[in-house]
């Protein structure tokens, strides 16, 4: 099977004992494919592997879908990465056009093929949306404070679907997991999915009624384990 999971609040979240159980499950079964699908930049993902228990993913999709690399070599997954690159107008052009949007502050985080900002209640969201449209880009708002500007049509779900198609993963044996609105595109893929406990307010409602989306009670890794049992994927992973 393939587990495609967000990191913060999801794969890295929850009870320490549940995290250990999930990581040991993955490490103990070579047939268990893993993809990290994160809003972090790649440079912010790599320190996680200093933990000897942390499973090494087969793929890393980061920058909210704008970067996709092989987990062991860290080389770009082609031709997907080049396709995304062609859609990106460039950091300088984005920064210049958004510099005058009131209440918008750049995030000082590593990032490629996307620009990330903080926003708040006084931010001029209408102007922000208009200028993002002028750039032919997409805007993703999450957690009530994060604004990500991405290449048009690019998000976590988009990149994951290209990966699934390229490597021929069985869509019946895929589980996606997340906890914030920048994971919404994962739930819209139609793959089996879990919204982990303590998700961003509004996400359970936004995903209600979507095909095969399970609303977990447990937080983080515990919610993933709960979903693996619900969809009978643990037996699949152990076979």
N, C-alpha and C positions, 0 to 999 in steps of 0.2 A: 504494500500500500504506500501511498504518498501522503504525508502530513505536511501541509503548507500552513505555517503558523506565524502570526505576529509575535514580536518579542516582548516589549515592555507591557506589563499588565496581563500578558497571556502566557507565553512559554516561560518567561522569567518571573511570572507572578504566582501568588498563592502560597500555600503552606509548604515549608521546606521539605517535609517528609513526602508530600505529594510530588514535588519537583524531583526529588531523588528517585522516586518510584518511576516516574515518566522517563527520566533520562536513562535509568538502568534498563527499562523496557526497550528503548530505542537502541541503546548500545549493545544489547544482548541479542538482537535479531537483525542480521545483515540485510534481510529482504525488506526491512522497514526503511523506505526512502523519506528523507527529511529536506524540507526547503524552509529557510527563514524568509519571511516576507515582512519587511520592517520599514518604518519611517526613518530610521537611522541612516546616516551615511556609512559607507563601507568601513571607513577608518574607526567608526564608533562601534562596529560589530566585532572587529578582530580581537580586542582585549577580552572578550567573553571566553575565548579558547584557552586562556591561561588557567581556567578551572578544569582540572583533569576529568571531572564528571560530565562536562558539557559535551553533548554529542556534536560531532562535526557534520554539518549539513552537506548534502549532495549539491545543493544550489543555494545561493543567497540572492534574494531580490530585495534591494534596499532603495533608499531615496524615494520611498512611496511608489516604487515600481519603475523608476527611471534608470536604475542600474541593475544589471543581472549578470552574475558571475558563477563559475563553477566553485563549489565549496572547498575543494582541496587545492586546486591550483590558483584560484582567484583570477583566472583568465576570463575575459568576457565571453558570454554565451552568444555565439554568432549563428545566424545573421540578426538575431533579435536586438542585440545592443546597437548595431549600426542603424537599424530601422528606427529605434527610439532617438538616436543622435540626430537623425535627419529632421525630426519633428521639432527640435529644440532651437529657439531663436538666439539663445546665448544669454549668459548671466548679466552681461553689461547692458544689453538692450532692455532686459526685464527690470533691472535695478533703476535704470534711468527713467523709465516710464512710471514706475511706482514710487519714486522718491518723494513726490509731493502729495501722496495720499495721507490725509490726516489720521493720526492714531495708529500708524503701521510702523513697526520696528523690526529690522532684520535680526534673524536668529544667528548667533555666532556658533554655527555647527558645521562640521564637514558635510559637503553636499555636492552632487554632480547632476547636471541636467535637470535641476529644479532650483527654485529659490524659496526659502522658508522665512516666514515672518511671525511676529507676535501681533495679535490684535486684541482689542478690548471693546467695552460697550460704547465708547465714544468714537471708535473707528468708522470712517466713512465707507461702509461696505458697498454701497451702490456705486461709488466712484471706483472702488477696487475692482468690482465685478466688470465694470465697463472697460477699464484699462486692460484687464486680463483678456477680455474678448478682443481688444485691439491687437494684442500680441498673438492671437490665435492659439491661446493656451487654455488650460483648465485650472480652476480654483477649487481646492478642497479645504474646508473649514472643519476643525475637529477640536474636541476637549474644551470648547468655549474660549480658546486662546491661540490656537495654531492655524496659520494660513499657509498652505503650500501651493505654489504655482508650478505646474507641470506641463510637459509637452501635450498638445491636443490629443485627447483620447487615451493618454497613458495614465495608468493607475495600477494598483496592486493586482486587481483582477485581470486586467488586460495582459500584463506581463506573464502572470501565471498561466493564463489560457494559451499563450504562444508557446510557453515552455511545455505544457502538457501535450500540445499538438506535435511539437518538434520531436519529443522523445516517446510519444506513443503511450503515455500512461492511460490505464483503464479508468475512465471517469467514474465508474462505480466503486473504485477503490481509492478515492481521494477524499480527504477530510481537510477542510480549511477552518482556521480558528482566529478569532480576533475579539477586540474589546472597545474600539473607538470608531468614529465615523470615517477615518481614513481606511478602515477595513471594509467599508460597506460594499465596495466593488468586488471583494472576495465572496461575499454572501450572494451577490447578484450573478455569479458564474453559473449557479445551478448545481454545483458540487455539494455533496454532503458537508454540513457546516455546523459550527458551534459558536454561539455568543457566550463567552465565559461569564461567570458571576461577577458582580461589581463592575459591569460594563458602563461606558459613558451613558449618562442619562439620555433617553430617547432612542438609543440604538436598538434595544429589544423591540420597541414599537415599530421602528423603521424596517426591521427585518421580519416582523410578524406576517405570516402568510406567504413568505418566500419559500420556494420548494426546498424541503429537506434541511431547514435550519432549526437546530436544537438549541433551546435556551437552557443553559446549565445553571445549577444552583451553586456549585463550587466555583471558587475564583481561580484564575490563572491555570497552572498545570493541573490542578484538581478538576477544573472544568473540562480540560482536554481528556483526561482519563475517564471522566463521567461520560463524555461523548463517545469515546472509543468503545466503552461497554454498551452504550445505547445502540450504536450502529453495528455492534458485533465485530468491530475492527481489531480488537485485541486478539481474537482467535485467528484473524487473517494474518496479523503480524507474527504470531507465534507458529504459524503453519510452515 
